Amino acid sequence: MRKKTVRRAEPDSNSTRGLEPWEGEFAQDLPDVPVLPETLLRLDLEIQEPCVDLSEMSKVILSDLGATVQILRLSGLELNYAETRSTRIEDCICDLGVSACIEALSAATIARDYRYDGVVETWAHSREIAHCAKLVAEDMPDVNPDEAYLVGLLHTIGLLPQALGWYGSQSKPVDAAYAGLQMARQWSLPQIAVEYFREINLDHHTSPWPEIVHKAHRFASKSSILCPLERGVRPLLYRAV
């Protein structure tokens, strides 16, 4: 059995509500975010090569919400300072080492239980919004399209507690925007992710991220997950029970 290497952050002094583990000072104790089995298979093939292609390895990681969170989470907690956090997965791999990254990614895989379909749909929605956000940003000269992709991919982290059934949250209402902010802070995710969640919570936008993610939802196909950002953009398509 692999030993988990993802460290836990110190409590955030700004976390005061403590309503649920993902909404307050205990967010650092949340489980590892699972990774799609096919992502691990693709990464295993990459590292079997005589020379690991960091660009290809990064692309594989960035196609998977769980893999991206695990690497950024580990990198942020290792570096410990917001100004030194890289938004580039390639930089994270270089800083952490390939072996440490693979170990963190192997900590948990998505279980094929009754939650499987919903989790896979959440991952797919995140990936599609990321692609659309990058396209939107390519028409904005002052915005880095790769950073827009990352914000788009991470915009659903506040849905993880319910999607993955953490602490029995599947049957409880969760403020996804507030949960996302607390998780981004506690997991030391890149500052652009913290900015995005802070601004959608305050409904006061000084960065381009909320508008980019909103436009990405307008261009994306309909989703069957309960993404709060689809409200007001288009009617939700609910899966029949």
FILOBA-42552 format. One line per 3 residues: number of its first residue (from 1); for each residue x, z, y of N, C-alpha, C. Coordinates in steps of 0.05 Angstrom, whole numbers, plus 5000, padded with zeros to 4 digits. Each point is the difference from the previous one (the first is absolute). Layout:
! residues N
NUM) X,Z,Y,X,Z,Y,X,Z,Y | ...
This chain:
! residues 241
1) 5017,5000,4976,4983,5000,5024,5018,5000,5025 | 4993,4983,5019,5016,4999,5025,4994,5024,5017 | 5021,5009,5013,4997,5022,5019,4992,4990,5027
4) 4980,5011,5012,4991,4991,5026,5021,5007,5021 | 5004,4982,5019,5021,5005,5020,4988,5001,5028 | 4975,4994,5004,4988,4999,5026,4999,5029,5011
7) 5013,5005,5022,5000,5026,5012,4975,5005,5016 | 4994,5024,5005,4977,5008,5016,5008,5007,5028 | 4984,4992,5019,5006,5006,5028,4993,5029,5007
10) 5013,5009,5021,4993,5026,5011,4973,4998,5014 | 4984,5022,5001,4974,4999,5013,5002,4990,5029 | 4981,4984,5008,4999,4989,5027,4987,5021,5019
13) 5014,5006,5021,4990,5021,5019,4974,4991,5013 | 4995,4973,5000,4976,4990,5013,4976,5002,4981 | 5004,5007,4975,4978,5001,4981,4988,5028,5001
16) 4976,5002,5010,4988,5027,5003,4973,5003,4986 | 4987,4977,4993,4973,5003,4988,5001,5011,4972 | 5017,4989,4984,5003,5009,4972,4975,4998,4984
19) 4983,4981,5005,4974,4998,4987,5003,4992,4971 | 5017,4981,4995,5006,4990,4973,5030,4995,4998 | 5011,4998,4976,5028,4997,4997,5011,4975,5014
22) 4985,4978,5001,5009,4976,5013,4996,5001,5031 | 4985,5020,5010,4993,5001,5028,5016,5021,5015 | 5017,5015,4988,5013,5022,5014,5028,5004,4991
25) 5009,5025,5002,5028,5006,4996,5009,4997,4971 | 4982,4996,4981,5008,4998,4972,5003,4971,4991 | 4999,4982,5019,5001,4971,4993,5026,4994,4985
28) 5021,5016,5005,5026,4994,4986,4998,5005,4970 | 4979,5014,4991,4998,5006,4972,4982,4980,4985 | 4992,4978,5014,4984,4980,4986,5016,4986,4978
31) 4987,4990,4980,5014,4988,4978,5015,4974,5009 | 5017,4990,4982,5013,4974,5005,4978,4979,5000 | 5004,4980,5017,4981,4978,5001,5006,4980,4977
34) 4981,4993,4984,5007,4983,4976,5006,4972,5008 | 5013,4986,4982,5009,4973,5004,4987,4982,4979 | 4993,4976,5006,4989,4982,4980,5020,4994,4978
37) 4991,5000,4975,5018,4995,4977,5015,4973,5003 | 4986,4980,5011,5014,4974,5003,5022,5001,5020 | 4997,5018,5020,5021,5003,5020,5025,5011,4987
40) 4997,5020,4983,5023,5012,4986,5013,4979,4981 | 4983,4983,4987,5011,4980,4983,5017,4980,5016 | 4990,4991,5022,5015,4981,5017,5026,5012,5010
43) 4999,5026,5008,5024,5013,5010,5020,5003,4977 | 4990,5006,4976,5018,5003,4977,5015,4974,4995 | 4986,4977,5003,5013,4974,4996,5020,4995,5022
46) 4994,5009,5025,5019,4996,5022,5026,5015,4996 | 4998,5025,4991,5024,5016,4998,5017,4993,4975 | 4988,4983,4982,5016,4991,4977,5019,4979,5007
49) 4997,4988,5023,5018,4978,5009,5027,5012,5006 | 5021,4984,4996,5028,5009,5006,5003,5010,5029 | 4986,4987,5018,5001,5008,5028,4972,5003,5010
52) 4992,5024,5009,4973,5005,5008,4995,4987,5027 | 4979,4984,5002,4992,4987,5025,4982,5019,5015 | 5011,5013,5021,4985,5020,5015,4976,4988,5014
55) 5002,4974,5008,4978,4987,5013,4976,4997,4981 | 5006,4991,4976,4979,4996,4980,4988,5027,4991 | 5018,5020,4997,4990,5026,4992,4982,5012,5022
58) 5007,4995,5025,4983,5010,5022,4973,4986,5000 | 5000,4974,4995,4974,4986,4999,4982,5011,4978 | 5011,5007,4977,4984,5011,4979,4988,5027,5008
61) 5017,5017,5012,4991,5026,5009,4978,4997,5021 | 5004,4982,5019,4981,4997,5022,4974,4987,4991 | 4998,4990,4976,4975,4990,4989,4983,5022,4988
64) 5010,5024,4999,4987,5022,4987,4999,5024,5019 | 4975,5009,5007,4997,5022,5018,5014,5025,4990 | 4996,5007,4975,5012,5024,4989,5030,4999,5000
67) 5012,4977,4993,5029,4998,5000,5011,5002,5028 | 4987,4988,5019,5009,5002,5028,4999,5028,5010 | 4978,5014,4995,4998,5028,5009,5022,5017,4987
70) 5005,4997,4974,5020,5016,4987,5028,4996,5011 | 5007,4976,5006,5027,4994,5011,5002,5011,5029 | 4980,4995,5017,5000,5009,5027,4999,5031,5001
73) 4985,5011,4983,4997,5029,4998,5027,5013,4994 | 5014,4989,4979,5026,5010,4992,5021,4996,5022 | 4999,4976,5012,5020,4994,5021,4996,5018,5024
76) 4975,5003,5009,4994,5017,5023,5008,5028,4996 | 4995,5011,4976,5007,5028,4995,5030,5004,4997 | 5014,4979,4990,5029,5002,4998,5013,4999,5028
79) 4990,4982,5017,5012,4996,5027,4991,5022,5019 | 4974,5008,4997,4991,5024,5014,4994,4997,5030 | 5008,4978,5013,4996,4997,5028,4986,4974,5006
82) 4979,5001,5017,4983,4977,5006,5016,4977,5010 | 5020,5005,5018,5015,4979,5012,5018,4985,4981 | 5006,5012,4977,5018,4987,4981,4985,4988,4977
85) 4973,5002,4999,4985,4988,4978,4999,4970,5003 | 5007,4987,4980,4999,4971,5000,4972,4990,4991 | 4991,4978,5011,4975,4988,4991,5006,4978,4980
88) 5025,4995,4994,5008,4979,4981,5005,5013,4972 | 4986,4990,4981,5004,5009,4972,5028,4995,4991 | 5012,4978,5008,5027,4993,4992,5019,5022,5009
91) 4997,5010,5025,5017,5021,5010,4996,5026,4984 | 4975,5005,4993,4994,5024,4984,5014,4999,4973 | 5000,4977,4988,5013,4997,4974,5030,5004,5002
94) 5011,4989,5022,5029,5003,5004,5008,5029,5005 | 4983,5014,5015,5006,5028,5006,4997,5018,4976 | 4979,4995,4984,4993,5017,4977,5014,4993,4974
97) 5006,4974,4997,5011,4990,4975,4978,4990,4982 | 5006,4979,4985,4981,4988,4982,4989,5020,4979 | 5018,5015,4989,4992,5019,4978,4980,5021,5011
100) 5005,5011,5023,4982,5020,5012,4973,4988,5006 | 5000,4975,5009,4975,4986,5006,4983,4995,4975 | 5013,4991,4979,4986,4994,4975,4989,5026,4989
103) 5015,5022,5002,4991,5026,4990,4975,5009,5014 | 5000,4997,5027,4977,5008,5016,4976,4983,4994 | 5004,4974,4996,4978,4981,4994,4989,5005,4972
106) 5016,5011,4982,4991,5004,4972,4987,5027,4997 | 4997,5015,5021,4989,5027,4998,4971,5000,4991 | 4985,4979,5007,4971,4998,4993,4991,4971,5000
109) 4984,4993,4980,4988,4973,5000,4970,5004,5000 | 4986,4979,5008,4971,5001,5002,4988,5001,4973 | 4985,5021,4995,4987,5004,4974,4976,4982,4996
112) 4996,4990,4976,4977,4983,4994,4976,5017,4992 | 4990,5016,5020,4977,5016,4994,4977,4990,5017 | 4980,5017,5004,4976,4991,5015,5006,4994,5029
115) 5023,5009,5011,5007,4994,5027,5016,4974,5003 | 5008,4988,4978,5019,4978,5001,4991,4977,5018 | 4975,4991,4996,4991,4977,5016,5000,5006,5030
118) 4991,5023,5007,5000,5007,5029,5028,5002,5012 | 5019,5011,4984,5027,5002,5009,5013,4972,5004 | 4996,4983,4981,5011,4973,5001,4988,4985,5024
121) 4974,5004,5005,4987,4987,5023,5011,5011,5026 | 5006,5026,5001,5012,5011,5024,5028,4988,5005 | 5016,4997,4979,5026,4988,5002,4998,4971,5010
124) 4980,4985,4988,4997,4972,5008,4991,4997,5029 | 4982,5018,5008,4990,4999,5028,5024,5006,5019 | 5016,5020,4994,5023,5007,5016,5019,4976,5003
127) 5005,4987,4978,5018,4977,5000,4989,4977,5017 | 4974,4995,4997,4988,4978,5016,5001,5006,5029 | 4993,5024,5008,5001,5007,5029,5028,4999,5010
130) 5019,5007,4984,5028,4998,5008,5008,4971,5006 | 4992,4982,4982,5006,4972,5005,4986,4990,5025 | 4975,5007,5004,4986,4991,5024,5011,5012,5025
133) 5009,5025,4999,5012,5013,5023,5026,4986,5008 | 5015,4992,4980,5025,4985,5006,4994,4974,5014 | 4979,4986,4990,4993,4974,5013,4991,5005,5029
136) 4984,5021,5004,4992,5006,5028,5024,5005,5018 | 5019,5016,4990,5023,5008,5015,5019,4976,5006 | 4999,4980,4983,5017,4977,5005,4993,4985,5025
139) 4976,5004,5011,4992,4988,5025,5004,5019,5024 | 5012,5023,4995,5005,5019,5021,5030,5003,5003 | 5012,4989,5022,5029,4999,5003,5014,5027,5001
142) 4986,5021,5007,5013,5026,5003,4996,5018,4975 | 4989,4989,4978,4994,5016,4977,5016,4989,4976 | 5012,5018,4984,5014,4993,4976,4980,4995,4978
145) 4998,4976,4989,4980,4994,4979,5004,5017,4975 | 5025,5006,4994,5005,5017,4976,4990,5028,5004 | 5002,5011,5024,4989,5026,5006,4970,4999,4999
148) 4988,4978,5009,4971,4998,4999,4991,4999,4971 | 5015,4986,4983,4993,5000,4971,5000,5028,4989 | 5020,5016,5007,5003,5027,4990,4977,5018,5009
151) 4992,4998,5025,4978,5015,5010,4974,4992,4986 | 4996,4974,4996,4977,4990,4986,4999,5010,4972 | 5023,5001,4986,5000,5009,4973,4994,5030,4998
154) 5010,5016,5019,4997,5029,5000,4973,5010,5012 | 4984,4982,5010,4976,5009,5014,4980,5014,4982 | 5003,4997,4973,4982,5012,4982,5010,5026,4987
157) 5022,5011,5009,5010,5024,4987,4981,5024,5002 | 4983,5000,5021,4980,5021,5002,4979,4999,4979 | 4998,4977,4986,4980,4997,4979,5011,5009,4973
160) 5027,5006,4998,5012,5006,4975,4988,5025,4987 | 4995,5022,5015,4989,5024,4986,4974,4994,4984 | 4982,4984,5012,4976,4994,4985,5004,4979,4979
163) 5016,4980,5006,5005,4978,4980,5014,5011,4975 | 5018,5020,5004,5015,5010,4977,4989,5026,4990 | 4979,5011,5013,4987,5024,4990,5017,5025,5003
166) 5017,5001,5021,5016,5023,5005,4983,5025,5007 | 5005,5022,4987,4987,5025,5005,4970,4998,5001 | 4989,4983,4982,4971,4997,4998,4987,4987,5025
169) 5016,4985,5015,4990,4989,5025,4981,4977,4996 | 4998,4989,4975,4984,4976,4996,4971,5006,5006 | 4991,5024,4998,4972,5007,5005,4996,5012,5028
172) 5021,5001,5016,4998,5012,5027,5005,4979,5021 | 4987,5003,5024,5006,4982,5022,5028,5006,5011 | 5015,4979,5006,5027,5003,5011,5001,4984,5026
175) 5011,5012,5021,5005,4986,5025,5026,4984,4996 | 4997,4974,4993,5023,4984,4992,5020,4997,5022 | 4991,4998,5025,5018,4997,5023,5017,5025,5004
178) 4987,5023,4999,5014,5025,5004,5018,5006,4976 | 4990,4995,4976,5017,5004,4976,5025,4982,5001 | 4996,4975,5009,5022,4981,5002,5021,5010,5020
181) 4991,5012,5022,5019,5010,5020,5016,5023,4988 | 4987,5019,4987,5014,5023,4989,5019,4992,4978 | 4992,4981,4983,5017,4990,4979,5024,4985,5011
184) 4996,4984,5021,5022,4985,5012,5021,5020,5012 | 4990,5021,5012,5018,5020,5011,5015,5015,4979 | 4985,5011,4981,5012,5017,4979,5019,4984,4982
187) 4994,4975,4995,5017,4984,4983,5023,4987,5016 | 5001,5005,5026,5021,4989,5017,5001,4969,4998 | 4977,4988,5002,4998,4971,4999,5010,4989,5027
190) 5007,4974,5002,5010,4989,5025,4982,5006,5024 | 5012,5002,5023,4985,5008,5024,4977,4981,5006 | 5003,4974,4993,4979,4981,5006,4974,5008,4985
193) 5003,5011,4976,4977,5009,4985,4987,5024,5013 | 5017,5019,5008,4990,5024,5014,4985,4992,5026 | 5012,4982,5015,4988,4990,5025,4972,4988,4994
196) 4999,4984,4979,4975,4986,4994,4978,5021,4994 | 5005,5019,4983,4980,5020,4993,4993,5019,5023 | 5020,5006,5016,4995,5018,5023,4981,4986,5019
199) 5005,4974,5005,4983,4986,5019,4972,4994,4991 | 4996,4995,4974,4973,4996,4991,4985,5027,4999 | 5014,5022,4998,4987,5026,5001,4992,5007,5029
202) 5017,4993,5019,4995,5006,5028,4982,4979,5013 | 4998,4976,4986,4985,4978,5012,5012,4992,5027 | 5026,5002,5002,5015,4993,5025,5024,4985,4991
205) 5001,4974,5006,5020,4982,4989,5021,4993,5021 | 5025,5007,4994,5022,4992,5017,5019,4981,4985 | 4998,4999,4974,5016,4982,4983,4982,4977,4991
208) 5011,4979,4990,4984,4977,4991,4988,5004,4972 | 5008,5021,4985,4993,5002,4972,4970,5002,4994 | 4985,5017,5014,4971,5001,4994,4986,4973,5003
211) 5006,4986,5022,4987,4974,5004,5009,4979,4980 | 5025,5001,4992,5010,4981,4979,4985,5005,4974 | 4998,5025,4992,4987,5007,4975,4970,4993,5001
214) 4988,5004,5023,4972,4993,5004,4996,4970,4997 | 5017,4984,5013,4998,4971,4998,5005,4991,4971 | 5018,5013,4986,5006,4993,4972,4976,5003,4983
217) 4984,5020,5005,4975,5004,4985,4980,4978,5005 | 5000,4989,5024,4982,4978,5007,5007,4975,4984 | 5026,4996,4995,5009,4976,4987,5000,5003,4969
220) 5001,5024,4990,5002,5005,4972,4973,4996,4986 | 5001,4997,4974,4976,4997,4984,4986,5027,4997 | 4975,4999,4991,4985,5025,4997,5012,5017,4978
223) 4998,5026,5004,5011,5019,4981,4978,5018,4990 | 5002,5009,4975,4980,5018,4988,5008,5029,5003 | 5024,5006,5012,5007,5028,5005,4988,5010,5026
226) 4999,5026,5003,4988,5011,5024,5021,5003,5022 | 5011,4978,5009,5019,5001,5022,4986,5004,5026 | 5005,5022,5014,4985,5005,5025,5004,4979,5021
229) 5022,4986,4999,5005,4980,5021,4984,4974,4996 | 4987,4997,4977,4982,4977,4997,4973,5005,5013 | 4994,5025,5006,4975,5005,5014,5001,4989,5028
232) 4980,4985,5006,4999,4988,5027,5013,4973,5000 | 5016,4994,4979,5012,4973,4999,4983,4982,4983 | 4990,5010,4977,4983,4985,4983,4985,5020,4982
235) 4978,4993,4988,4986,5018,4982,5018,5004,4975 | 5000,5024,4989,5015,5006,4977,4987,4988,4975 | 5016,4991,4982,4990,4989,4974,5003,5023,4980
238) 4979,5012,4992,5001,5023,4981,4998,4989,4972 | 5016,5013,4983,5000,4992,4972,4975,5013,4986 | 4986,4984,4985,4977,5010,4986,5008,5020,4979
241) 4984,5021,4997,5006,5022,4981,4982,4996,4976
